[in-house]
Amino acid sequence: MASTSTQIENLSAAIESAWELSDFEETGSVTRAIAFRTAVRRLILITPRDIQKGGPAGERVAMDLAALAKLADDAKEFIRAASSNTNQFAHVDLTYFRE
């Protein structure tokens, strides 16, 4: 029972972490995007593909792990785009600057 409880706690923590960090595009934060990508990868690792409770006539929940992987890829693309913008420099020529 403790093993199942720990798995549920880990899954809940990963979901909460991914949810909290999912605003990386709105905030423009590369740090949050990196943390979001890590949280989603952890979520993919510990999330079962489907869960069934109560036998054949019970409830069944299926998880779309490909959609989670797409979210991680989107974060990776955001990180790449944001990182490429930070390497640009503006060169200013003050030769004809007037006081």
C-alpha positions as CSV (number, residue, x, y, z in Angstrom):
1,M,0.0,0.0,0.0
2,A,2.8,2.4,0.8
3,S,4.2,1.9,-2.7
4,T,0.9,2.9,-4.3
5,S,0.6,5.8,-2.0
6,T,4.1,7.0,-2.9
7,Q,3.3,6.6,-6.6
8,I,0.2,8.7,-6.2
9,E,2.1,11.4,-4.3
10,N,4.8,11.5,-7.0
11,L,2.2,11.7,-9.7
12,S,0.3,14.5,-7.9
13,A,3.6,16.4,-7.3
14,A,4.6,16.1,-11.0
15,I,1.2,17.3,-12.2
16,E,1.2,20.2,-9.8
17,S,4.7,21.2,-10.8
18,A,3.9,21.1,-14.5
19,W,0.7,23.1,-13.9
20,E,2.5,25.8,-11.9
21,L,5.3,26.2,-14.5
22,S,3.0,26.0,-17.6
23,D,2.9,29.8,-17.9
24,F,6.5,30.1,-19.1
25,E,5.4,31.6,-22.4
26,E,3.3,34.2,-20.8
27,T,6.1,35.2,-18.4
28,G,8.8,34.8,-21.0
29,S,10.9,32.8,-18.6
30,V,13.4,30.4,-20.0
31,T,14.1,29.2,-16.5
32,R,10.4,28.2,-16.0
33,A,10.4,26.6,-19.5
34,I,13.4,24.4,-18.5
35,A,11.7,23.5,-15.2
36,F,8.4,22.8,-17.0
37,R,10.1,20.5,-19.5
38,T,11.7,18.6,-16.6
39,A,8.4,18.3,-14.8
40,V,6.6,17.0,-18.0
41,R,9.4,14.5,-18.6
42,R,9.0,13.2,-15.0
43,L,5.3,13.1,-15.5
44,I,5.7,11.0,-18.7
45,L,8.0,8.6,-16.8
46,I,5.6,7.9,-13.9
47,T,2.3,8.2,-15.6
48,P,0.7,4.9,-16.6
49,R,-0.8,4.8,-20.1
50,D,-4.2,3.8,-18.7
51,I,-5.7,3.0,-15.4
52,Q,-8.6,0.7,-14.8
53,K,-10.5,0.3,-11.5
54,G,-13.2,-2.1,-10.7
55,G,-12.6,-4.8,-13.2
56,P,-14.0,-4.9,-16.8
57,A,-17.2,-3.1,-15.9
58,G,-15.3,-0.5,-13.8
59,E,-13.9,2.9,-14.7
60,R,-11.0,3.4,-17.1
61,V,-8.9,6.5,-17.6
62,A,-6.4,6.7,-20.5
63,M,-3.5,9.2,-20.6
64,D,-2.2,10.7,-23.8
65,L,1.5,10.5,-23.3
66,A,2.2,11.7,-26.8
67,A,0.4,15.0,-25.9
68,L,2.6,15.3,-22.9
69,A,5.7,14.7,-25.0
70,K,4.5,17.5,-27.4
71,L,4.3,19.9,-24.5
72,A,7.9,19.1,-23.6
73,D,8.9,19.6,-27.2
74,D,7.0,23.0,-27.3
75,A,8.9,24.1,-24.2
76,K,12.2,23.0,-25.9
77,E,11.4,25.1,-28.9
78,F,10.6,28.1,-26.7
79,I,13.9,27.6,-24.9
80,R,15.8,27.4,-28.2
81,A,14.1,30.5,-29.6
82,A,14.6,32.6,-26.5
83,S,18.2,31.5,-26.2
84,S,19.0,32.5,-29.8
85,N,17.6,36.0,-29.1
86,T,19.9,36.6,-26.1
87,N,23.0,36.3,-28.3
88,Q,22.2,39.4,-30.3
89,F,24.1,42.6,-29.7
90,A,23.3,46.1,-30.9
91,H,26.4,48.0,-32.0
92,V,26.1,51.8,-31.7
93,D,28.3,54.2,-33.5
94,L,28.6,57.5,-31.5
95,T,30.9,59.2,-34.0
96,Y,28.4,61.9,-35.0
97,F,26.7,62.1,-31.6
98,R,25.8,65.7,-30.5
99,E,25.6,66.9,-27.0
